[in-house]
Amino acid sequence: MKRILIMLTIFFNFLTFSTEVNIGVENSWPPYANEDGEGISSDIVVKAFAEVGVKVKLHVFPYSRIMEMTKRGELDGCYNVMRDKTTNSEFIFGSEPIIETTASYYHLKNSPYKEKLSKGDKVALMRGYQYGDEFDENKSSYDETRVNTQEQILKLILRNRVDVGILADGSAKFHLKRLKLENAITKGAIHFKLKVFLAFSKSKERSEKLATLLDLGIKSLKEKGIYQSLLSKKKKGQESLAHSH
């Protein structure tokens, strides 16, 4: 009965709007989304929508740009977006995250292990990314440097321009191995558990329906065992640290 209700919901949505969507994907978060927009997050989004008969047209731009384009209604949605007070007020979300992972503090190996941020810390962050409500409440205590790529964060750490950078662990592992920096930069404590979503535009009438369809698609992938295989998939020889809970 449950599966029948799901199929009826999908059929109803097919009748009410076009089944092609324009979705923005960032270009600098491998192995989740690389410079071509390809990666684990993209695989999940495209396949989840395919489960419910929705075709996806991806538009690859920097993260901050896809966020603005979605706000203006130029795109139906964008990913990988973390939910916090700000994004919850600006976008529409479903209940199913695309991925769940962790983001941690990264610093030079010859520096003390980083347990948490301290007042006055020089912190390297991604431009436009969200780092949690607690971070936002205390951000005036830190000296932020915002950059456009994960690689730039690691280079700032390497040159001792900042005390610490915050990176998702899967992406950090990818870049540290690629840049051969595993003996120079190390991981400290976890900053937070990171859930990233597809954020839908508030200016689009069909956003609530799209969010529901994406949830159904992700659940279908999980029921079939496809979701876990996508998370553990290797991209260009690099292993992801993404995991489900």
Secondary structure, 3 states (H helix, E strand, C coil): CHHHHHHHHHHHHHHHCCCEEEEEECCCECCCECCCCCCHHHHHHHHHHHHCCCEEEEEECCHHHHHHHHHCCCCCEEEEEECCHHHHHHEECCCCCCEEEEEEEEEECCCCCCCCCCCCCEEEEECCCCCCHHHHHHHHHCEEEEECCHHHHHHHHHCCCCCEEEEEHHHHHHHHHHCCCCCCEEEEEEEEEEEEEEEEECCCCCHHHHHHHHHHHHHHHHHHCHHHHHHCCCECCECCCCECC
